[in-house]
Amino acid sequence: MTPRTLHRNCCVHAYVGVAVPVFGFAMARGLGVLGGTWLIVSMVLTAVAAGVLGLLVLPAQNRAVEGRRGPPRRPPLRHRPAPPCSPAPSLCCGPRSPS
């Protein structure tokens, strides 16, 4: 299996996996067990798994498929010169010497 195919399968799994909690809540409501500990624990674990998949696995796979390494690149910050000091003494400029 190629990395591109693996990434595509994981993306499809993520989208289809959204239906699991929806059907889970519908079945729990039908059974009258919405407050059950097992349901709460399973929903928390499902949310954690979705977070790991969406925040860690899919972005890392996307970078691997594109041939990049490391964390995502951020655009460089634009350099802005510091504003000039005012004639009055201030904290940012420090004390001014008498001229």
Order of alpha helices (4+ residues) and beta strands (2+ residues): alpha-alpha-alpha-alpha
